[in-house]
């Protein structure tokens, strides 16, 4: 079993945290009627999510090829990544709701 570096795991957490922050920023911008800024923040959220997924994929690759010692930190990182993805999905929907005036979304 291979132990994954904490730096790699923390990079997943950090990227996921950035993605969630951008997603919430996007919703706040939409609430204020700033849709261009909302979509820009959403794009930044997606970029951060991709970075997190790349680091997560590196961990999965090691697991497939060598086996990984699963730690609470790895599980925590995976949860953060999933939550970030869900936050982006919700942000997209919320922005569309605000664009439509909250109707018929």
N, C-alpha and C positions, 0 to 999 in steps of 0.2 A: 504494500500500500504506500502510495505517495502522499506526503503532506503538502498541500497547496500553500504557497506563501500568503501570509496575511496581507501583504501589499496587493496581491491580485484580488483577493476577496474584498478588501476595502475599496478597491477601484470599482467593483460592481456596486457596492453600497453607495459610494459617492456619486457615481453616474446616475443611479436610480434616484437618489435624493435630488440631484439637479433636475432630472426629468420631471419629478413630481412638483418641484418648485416652479418650473416653467409652466407646467400644466395649470397650476393654481393661478399663476400670474395671467395666463391666457383667459381664464374664467373671470378674473377681476377686470381685465381690460374690456371684455365683452359686456360685463355688467355696466361699465361706464359708457358703452356705445363705441368703444375704440376697436373696431373689428379688424382693421389692418394690423394693429399692434397685437391683438389677440392671436391672429393667425401666425404672426412672426414668432410670438412666444411659443405657440404650439409647434412650430417647426424646430425651434431650439430644443423643445422637450423631446421631439422625435430623434434629433441628433444625439442628445444625451442618452436616450434609451438604446440607440444603436451601439454606442460605446459600452454601455453596461452589458448588452447582449454579447458583444465581441469578447469581453473579459469572461463572461459566464460560459461562452462556447469554448474558450481556452481551457477552463476548468473541466468541462464535460469531455473534451478531447483527452485530457490526461486521465480522467476516470475510465474512459473506454480503453485506452492503450495500456495503462499501468495500474489502474485502480486508485481510488482516492479515499483517504481517511476522512470520513464525513464528520464535520464538527458543527457545533451550534452556530458558529460564525458563518459557515457555508450555508446552512439552512436560513439563517437570518438574511444573508445577501440575496438568496433566491426569493425570499418573501418580499424584500424591498423591490426587487426587479418586477415581480408580479404586480405589486401595488402601484408601481410607477406606470406600468402598461395600462392598468385599469384606470388610473387617474387621467391619462391621456385620452382614453376612450370616452370617459365621462366629460372631459373638457370639450372634446369635439361636439358632443351632443348638446352641452350647455350653450356653447357659442351659437350653434344653429338655432336653439330655442330663443336666445336673445335676438338674433337676427330677424326671426319671424315674429318678434313681439311676444314670445311665449306661447304662441298658438300653433296648433296643427303640426307639431314636430313629431 
